[in-house]
Amino acid sequence: MHKLGVITTLLGLILSIVGLVVGFWEMLHGNDNAQYWLSLVPLGFVGLFVGVTLTQLYNKQEGRKPEQ
């Protein structure tokens, strides 16, 4: 699950960055596709949030004994 969290975090980050850059680029050039690209930003943020949560819940050292 930790690996899935890392992958989801990276995909969410990529979606957010690509959505912002391409969306604003399309908007500045007057294309109608800007709304589609900018709608990727919230999806990327949700992916980023889910990935970070998964990464924190299922860390690599899951089998260690809790400290007392």
SULLINPE-V77037 format. One record per residue. N is the residue number from 1. RES is the residue in one small letter. SS is DSSP state (H for helix, E for strand, C for the rest). Layout:
n = (N | N)
res = (RES | RES)
ss = (SS | SS)
//
This chain:
n = (1 | 2 | 3 | 4 | 5 | 6 | 7 | 8 | 9 | 10 | 11 | 12 | 13 | 14 | 15 | 16 | 17 | 18 | 19 | 20 | 21 | 22 | 23 | 24 | 25 | 26 | 27 | 28 | 29 | 30 | 31 | 32 | 33 | 34 | 35 | 36 | 37 | 38 | 39 | 40 | 41 | 42 | 43 | 44 | 45 | 46 | 47 | 48 | 49 | 50 | 51 | 52 | 53 | 54 | 55 | 56 | 57 | 58 | 59 | 60 | 61 | 62 | 63 | 64 | 65 | 66 | 67 | 68)
res = (m | h | k | l | g | v | i | t | t | l | l | g | l | i | l | s | i | v | g | l | v | v | g | f | w | e | m | l | h | g | n | d | n | a | q | y | w | l | s | l | v | p | l | g | f | v | g | l | f | v | g | v | t | l | t | q | l | y | n | k | q | e | g | r | k | p | e | q)
ss = (C | H | H | H | H | H | H | H | H | H | H | H | H | H | H | H | H | H | H | H | H | H | H | H | H | H | H | H | C | C | C | C | C | H | H | H | H | H | C | H | H | H | H | H | H | H | H | H | H | H | H | H | H | H | H | H | H | C | C | C | C | C | C | C | C | C | C | C)
//
